[in-house]
Amino acid sequence: MRINHNIAALNTHRQLNSASGAQSKSMEKLSSGLRINRAGDDAAGLAISEKMRGQIRGLDQASRNAQDGISLIQTAEGALNETHDILQRMRELSVQSANDTNTADDRAELQKEVQQLKDEVDRIANNTEFNTKKLLNGDLASGAHKEESAVITSKTGDFTVDFDTATKTALADGDLSNAGQVTADDTYVVKITKVDSSSGSNVFSYTITPESTGTTGTETALGGSSNQENIALGGGLAVDIDSTKIKVGDSFTVVARQEENKTGTTSKELAFQIGSNSNQTLNVGINSMKTADLHINNVDVSTAERASAAISTLDDAIKTVSAERSKLGAAQNRLDHTINNLGTSSENLTAAESRVRDVDMAKEMMTQTKNSILSQAAQAMLAQANQQPQGVLQLLR
């Protein structure tokens, strides 16, 4: 018998520590409801769970975004409903004024109401907004071109025109002998020596305004017709001036417009983020509903002839507003379905994340009960192991 090292006690102590540690982990899982409380519990499972959590929160936010989009569309559509009513009233007044039972004074009174209604259409277009964003004044319309102009003040050299959409450069190489007079039969060339663009052709146009009476000028693109032509990169544009005399000042202006074959638009149309990842958007443009854009700003019912013409004009305006409302209604219906789909996706992904990260309470209770029994048994056995060296005293008596 040995008393310096109680091997049985040491083994029992180790088993007790193991059971106590397992019992502690089980209690942590049962109290938190999570199978993974730290990376050490399941490193791969934690990484998968966190990615799923990001997707779930993104889907939930996308659903809220879609709901906000519906609110915006409803605001715009409600304003267009009132615009519709106004146009119908204007058409009614036009039909009334077209009847020859009315006198000139009667039509003048009708015109006063028509003018007030036109002003109200413009007021609705200019003031309808959602979260300070104007909806019907044309700011959200698509397909707008952008122009920039540069004044060339030197007689010769390279000149630059910058677009505000990207870094694009148009270079003009002029050859004007002086700032005085230019004789006939001279040819001046405006060359596009460099355009920074990934692909496609660019449109370059400009205007020469003659200052002396009777002077004419032609603009010819290489290999094309006059005025405006698609010019490939590195191409040239020749200007043939066929006249007796034109006056050239110290400067002239080059106006360049660029059109590219690119996917997307250069507009400020609405982009609703309806997904949890990048580029998952729904783009909706809202055209201007001002009287000028509806072509009713000059509607006049002061005479029978003008009133008759106004009826046709207002019919077209009503069709335009109807088309815009239909477009917004279609977008709203799409967002409704988007919300339903996002909710389903979030629910399914939450269930998947739960299977990875949440604890099975019934199974863990079994484990905890087992560890509790083992811990109590180890404590009892440790007490027994500690009593074994006492037997040595019997040998010493």
N, C-alpha and C positions, 0 to 999 in steps of 0.2 A: 504493500500500500504506500502511496506517495501523497504527501501533503503540500509540497511546494507548488504543485500545479494541479488544480482540480479540473481535469479535462472535461468531465461531464458537465460541470458548471459553466465552463467556457462555451461549450457547444450549445447548451441550453440558452445561455445569454445571447449568443449569435442568433438563434432561432427567434428569441423574444424580440430582438431589435428588428429583424426582418418582418415579423408579423405586425409589430407596432407601426413600422413604416408603411406597410401595405394598408393597414387600417386607417392611417392618417390620410393617405391618398384617396382611399374610398370615401372617407368623410368629406374631403375637399370636393370630389366630383359630385357627391350627393347634395352637398350644400349649394354648389354653383349650378348644377344641372348640366355641366359641360364635361365632355370626355377629354377635351384638350384645353387645359388651363395655362399651359406654357409650352414653348417650343419643344422642350424635352419630352413631353408626353407623346408627341407624334409630329416630327418636323415636317414631313411631306404633307401630312393631313392639314397642318396649320397653314402651309402655303396655299394649298388648294382652297381651303376654307376662306382665307382672306381675299383671294381672287373672286370667289363667289360672292362674298359680302360686298365687294366693290361693285359687281354687276347688279346685285339686288338693289343697292342704294341708288345706283345710276338709273335703273328701271323705274324705281319709285319717283325719282326726281323728274324723269322724262314724262311720266304720267302727269305730274303736276304741271310741267311745261305745256303739255297738250291741253290741259284744262285751261291754262292761261291763254293759250292760242284760241281756244273756242270763245273765251270771254272777249278777246280782241275782235274776232270775226263777228260775234254777235253785236258788238258796239258799232262796227262799220255797217253791218247789214241793217241794223235798226235805223241808222241815219239814211241809208239808201231807200228804205221803205218810205220815209218821209219825203225824200226827193221824188220818188215815184208818185206819191200823192200830189205833190206840187205840179209835176209835169202833166198829170191827168187833168188837174184844174186848169192849167194853161191851155191844154188842148180843148177843153170844154169852152173856155173863153174865146179861143180862135174860131171854133165852130159857130159860136153865137155871133161873133163879129162878122163872119163871112155872110151872114144873112142880110139881105138888103132892106129888111124892115128897120134896121138901125140907122140912125142919123150920124153925122160926123161927130157930134157932141157925145152921142152914146159910145161910139168907138173910142173916143178920147178917154172916156172914163174907164172903159175896158182895158185900154193900154196902160193906164195908171196901175191897175191891179197886176197886169202882166209884168210890169217893171218891178213892182214890189216882190213878186214871186221869183223873178230872176235874181234879185238881190238876196233873197232867202236861200236859193240854191247855192249861190257863191258863199254865203255865210256858213251853211252846213259843210260845204267842201273845205273851207279854210279852218273851221273851228272844231270839227269832229276829231277827237284824239283819245288815245288810250295810254295811260302812264306817260303823259306829255308827248307822245309820239303822234304826229299828224297822220291821219289815215286816208283822207280823200282829196288831198290837195296836189297829188301827183308825186310826192316824195317817195312813194313806195312802188311807183310804176317801173316796168322793166323796159330794156332796150334803148337806153339813152346813150347818145354819142357824146364824146368829150372833145373839145377843141382847145388848142392853145395857139397863140400867135407870138411871133418874135419880129422886132423891127431891126432891119439890116441897115446900118448907118455907114459902113465902109463901101468903097467903090469896088473892091475885089477881095476875095478870101473865102474862108469856110465859115459857115454860120450854123447855129444849132437851134433846133426846136425840140423842147422836152414835153412829153405827155405826162399827165399826172397819174396815169394808171400804172405805168411801169417805166423802166429806163429804156426808152426808145429814142433814137437820134436820127434826124433828117438833116443832111448837109447840103448846102447850096454853094456852088462855085460860080460866082459871077465874074463878068469881064466888062465893066463899064469904063470907057476911056476917060470920062470926066463927068462932072456934075452939070454940064450944060446941055448941048443938043446932041442927038444921035441921028446920023444920016440914014437914009433908006438902005434897004437890002443888006443890013447887018443882021447876023444871027447870034443870039445869046443863048447859052446852054445852062440850064439848071440841073446839076447832076446829084443824084442820090448815091453817094459813094459808100455809105455805111448805114445799115439799119440793124440794130441789135434785136433780133427776133428769132425764136426757136424754129419756126417754120412758116410757110405760107407766103403770100404776097401782100403788099401794103398799097393802100390807095393814097395818092398824093395829089392835091389839087391846089390851085392858087389863081389869083386874078390880077391882071395888069390893067390899070385904069388910065386910059389916055387923057392927057390934060389939054391938048390942042384940038381945035375943031376939025372934024373930018378924019381924024386918025383912027386907023383900025389895027388890030393885032390878032394874031392867031396863036393858039396853044396846041402843040402837037406832041403827043407821047410816042416814043419810039415803037413802031409796030402796031399802033392803035389809032383811035380817033381822037378828036380834040377834046379839050376842057378837062376831062377826068378819066383816068385809065389805070387799071391795075399794072403796077410796075414791079418786076421781080427784083430781088436784092441785087444791088450793084448796077441797076439799069440807069438810063439817062432820060431826061426830059428836055426836049429842045423847044425854044421859043423863037419863031420866025416873025420878025417885025417887018411888014411890007408897007411902008408909007414914006412920005416925003420927009416928015419930021415929027418927032415926039419930044416932049420936054421931060427930062429926068431930074428929079430932085436929089437931095442928099440922102434920102432914105426911102425904103419901101417895105411893105409888110408881107411876110410869108405866113399863110394860114394852112396848117396841115391837119388833116383828119385821118385817123388810123382805124382800120377795121381788120380784125384778125379772125381766122377760123379757130376759135377756141371754145372749149366746152364751158357752159355757164353763161352768165350775163354780167354786164358792167353796171347794173342797176343797184338800187338799195331795197330790193324786194325783201319781204319778211322771210326769215329762215327760222323755222321752229325746230328746236333740238328735240326730236321725238325718240331718241334711242340712247342707250347707255354708252355708246362708243362714238368716236369722232366721225364726222361726215354722215351721220344718220339724221338728216334734216328733211323737213318739208318746206319747200319754198313757195310762197304765195305773194304775188304782186297785186296791188290794188291801183287801178288806173284813176287818173284825175276825174273828178265829177264836177268840175267847174263849168260854168255856162259856156265859156270859150271852147273847152274841150268837148262839150256836148253839142257844140255848134248851135246854141240857142241864144247866144248873147245878143244877136241882132234880130231876134223875133219881134215882129211888129204887127199889131192888129188894128192899126189906125185906118186901114182901108180894107175893102172886101178882098181885093187881089192879094194883098200882103197877108191877110188872115188865112186865106186859102193856102198860100205857100207855107205859112207857119204850121198848118196841120201836118203836112208831110214832114217838115223838119222835126216837129215834136214827136211824131211817130218813130223817127229814127233815134231820137234821144231816149225815148222810152225803151226801145229795143236794146240800146247800149246799157242802160241801167239794169234792165232785166238780165242781160248776159253777165254783168258784173255780179249781180246778186246770185245768179245760178252758180257762178264760179266759186263764190264764197260759201254758198250752201254745200257744194260738193266737197270743198276743203273741210268744212265743219263735220260733215258726215264721215269723212276719212279719219278725222281726229277722234271721233267717237269710237270707231273701230280700233284705232290705234291704242286708245286708253284701255279698251277691253283686252287687247292682245298683250299690252304691257302688264296688266294685272295678272293675266294667266301665266306669263313668263316669270314674273316675280314670284308668284306662288310656287311654281314648279321648282325654280332655282332655290327658293327658301327651303323646300322639302329636301332637296339634294344636299344643301349646306348643313341642314340639321342632322342628316344621316352621317355626315363626316364629323361634325364637331360636338353634337349633343350626346349626352350619356344615356344609356339604356338603364332606367332607374331600377327595374325589376332585377336585371342581371347584376347591377352594381350592388344592390341590397344583398343578394346572395353572396357576393364576394366579400362585402363588409361583415356579414354575419360569420362567415368562415374565418376571416382574419381576426375577428373579435374572440372567437372560441380558441383559436390557436394562440392568441396573446395570453388569454387567461390560463390556458394549459401550460404554456411556457413559464409563466410566473410560478405556477404550482410546482412544476418540475425543477425550476431553479432553486426553490426553497428546499426540495428534497436533495438536490445535488449538493447544496451547501451543508447539509447535515452529514454527508458521508464521511468527511475527515474526522468527525467526532468519534468514529469507531476506533481510532488509533488509541484513544485514552484508555479503552478497555484493555489493550495489550500492555499498557504501562502500569497497571495496578498490581 
